[in-house]
C-alpha cells in the first residue's frame, strides 16, 4: 500500500465522518438549538459564582522544599498555619493632630474594633492589635508584649491595625474584609477622615480587588472589544443577519464555559486572572471560527447547488479546518494544564474548557441555525432589499472587490521566484533583529505585577513601603528541626545556634537583612536571651502562652520569623537560593535541619519547577506539532516549515518583549519602569498559546492551497488562489484576534498587560509577516517538494483556465426575477439537486 493510497483513504474516511455528522445535525437541528439555549440559561448563576471564587493562593509543587516546609508548618503549628493577615493602613495626610496621641484615631479604633467584633463573622478574629487597640491579657509578660507591639504599630506618618483571622471558614474571609471596608467608609462618612487616609491591605484584600478589577475588565471587553470584533466581522460577511449567529454563539460559549468552572473554583484555588484569560480566548477563537464558517457559507451559497449542499460544504471545508485548528488549540492549552501547580494548571484548564465549548458550539449551533431558518439566513448584504448593496455583496462573495483585486495582484507578483526569495529575506530581516534580544530575557516573581494599580490594596501597600520594612508584608518562617525528637531550646548549643543564625543573615547577607530581622521566642532586636534567663521565663504563664506560636507542642520544631528589609519579591529566586545556601553552613555546624516557609517561597519553588517542566513542554509541543501537521497535510516538508515559522514567531515576540521589559531602554514609560522582567507565569502560559495561534493561520492558509493543488492546479497557481482567497480573511481574523487579546490592557494589571503585549504581537506578526511574506514565499520557492512524498497531477497552470475562475459566472447571467423564483424553488427542498443560484 503506497503513501498516496493511505492519504486518499484517510481523506475519504474524514469526509465520510463529516457527512455523517452533518446528517445527524440536520435531523437533530431543533434539539441542538434548544439544548444550547437551555444549557446557557442554566449556567447564569454558576457564572457569578465562579467570578467570586478566584484567589491569589500559590501552592508549591508536591515534593519541593516549599511543599515540605508547608507540611511541617501546618502539622506543627495548626493554630497559625491557616491564619489570614489583614492590615488597616492609616496614613496622615494633613497634620491636624499627633498620630501617636490622636483622639480621632482613638475613637475610630474603638468604633472599628466594636464593629468587626460584633459582626456576624466576628468569631473569626483571633487577634487585633494597633496603636489604640491593645489586647487585654491577665499576665504581666503578655501585657508588656502587647504594649510593645502597639507602640511598634506607628512609624512616621503611618500607623497600622493588624488583624488575624482564623482559617476555619476560608470562603467567609473575603466578604468579611469587604464589610470591614464598609465599616471604615461609614465612619468616615459620619465623622470625616480627620486628615487620614485609610486602606485595608493583605492577601485577601488583594484577592478582592483583583476580582473586582477582572470583572470590570470583562465588562469593558463586552462593551468595547466584542463590538469592535463584530463590526469587523460585519464588514467581512456583509450581512447583519449572519451577525446574529456569532452573537448567539458567543453568549452561549461565555455562559457555558464560565459556568463549568464554578464547581472547580469552589474545590480548588483558581488564580484571579483566569476569567480574563478565558474571556480573551473566547473572544479570539469564537469570532475567528465564526468568520471562517460564515465567509465559506457566503461563498458556497453563491454556487450552483442547493441550500442544503451549501451548508453541508461549509461544514465539510471550513468546518474541517475549524475542527483541526480547534484540536491544535486544545492540545496547546491542555499542555498548560499538565504543569504541577495550580496557579498555571487551572488557567490552562479554564482556557481548554473555553476552546472546547467554542469548538462544539460553532460546529453544531452554526449549521443547526442555518438549517432551522433557511429563508432568514439567505438574506444577504447589509441592506437586503437594496439591489446595489446585494450586487456589492455578490462581488465580495466571488472575490471581485477592491481588496480582493489587491490580494490577487500581490499573490501573482509574489509567485515569481526572485520576488518570493526577496520577500522571504525581507521577512527575516524584519524579525531577526528583535530575535537576538532573547538573550536579555529574565523571569521575575515580582508580586507588584499581579497587583491592580488603582486599588485600595495597592494604596495601602505603597503607604506601608514608605514607613515600614517592606518585608513585614511577606515575612518568612524558619522551621528548625533537630535530629532528636525533642529540642532543648534552653541549651547552650541552641543559644549559640541562634547567635550564629543572626550573624549569618546580618553579616553575610547585609543587602537583605540586619540583626533585627530574626524574631523568635529567645531573640528580638538583635539580642538573644541567655539559657538561664530563658529557663526562668519559660516558667512564667504569660511567656508560655507567647511561645505557642514559636515552639511546637511536642518541642520538635522551632518557628522563627525572618523579616527582610528589602522587597523580597524582587530577585526572589536569587534571594531564596542564597538563604538556602546559608542554611547548609548552619546545618553542618549544629546538626539542625532548617526549612524556609512563606508565600514568596511557594512562588519561587513554582518558578524553579516550571523551568524544568518548560523545556519538557517545548519538546513535547514540537514533537506533537510535527506529528499533527504530518497527519493532516501528509507531507514531510510542511511540518519542518511549520516548526521553523512557529519558533521564529516565539523568538520574535519574546525578543521584542525582552527588549522592552527586561532592559532599561523604555524605562521613561511608567508602566514599563515598574517591570523588572517578565512575570514567570506569562511565558509558561503564552508559549503554548502562541504555538496554537501560529498553527491556526498556517493551517487555514495552507489547507486552502492544498485544496487547490489536489484539484490539479500547479503549486504556484494553487498558492496564488490560496493567498487570494484567504488573504483578506486571515488579515481580518488576525485583526479580530489582536483586538480580543489587546482587551487585556483594559484590566490595569501589569501581568495582564504582559499577556496582552505578547499575544497581540504574536498575532500581528503572524498575520502580517509570517503568513503574508514567509509562508507563501516558502511554498513558491520549494514548489512540488512541498507535497513530497505525495505526487499530485498538474492539470491547470494558467489563472484564467482554472475552474475556480469561472465558478461564479452563472451569477452574471441570472436576472433578479429568475433568481427569486429559483430561490423559492430551493426553499421547498433541503436536499434536492437543484442547481439554481441562491444569491442575487
Beta strands, then each sheet from edge to edge (+ up, - down):
strand 1: 54-55
strand 2: 84-92
strand 3: 125-130
strand 4: 154-155
strand 5: 158-165
strand 6: 196-201
strand 7: 270-271
strand 8: 443-444
strand 9: 476-481
strand 10: 518-519
strand 11: 523-524
strand 12: 527-528
strand 13: 557-562
strand 14: 593-597
strand 15: 678-679
sheet 1: 1+ 7+
sheet 2: 3+ 5- 2+ 6-
sheet 3: 3+ 5- 4+
sheet 4: 8+ 15+
sheet 5: 10+ 13- 9+ 14-
sheet 6: 11+ 12-
end
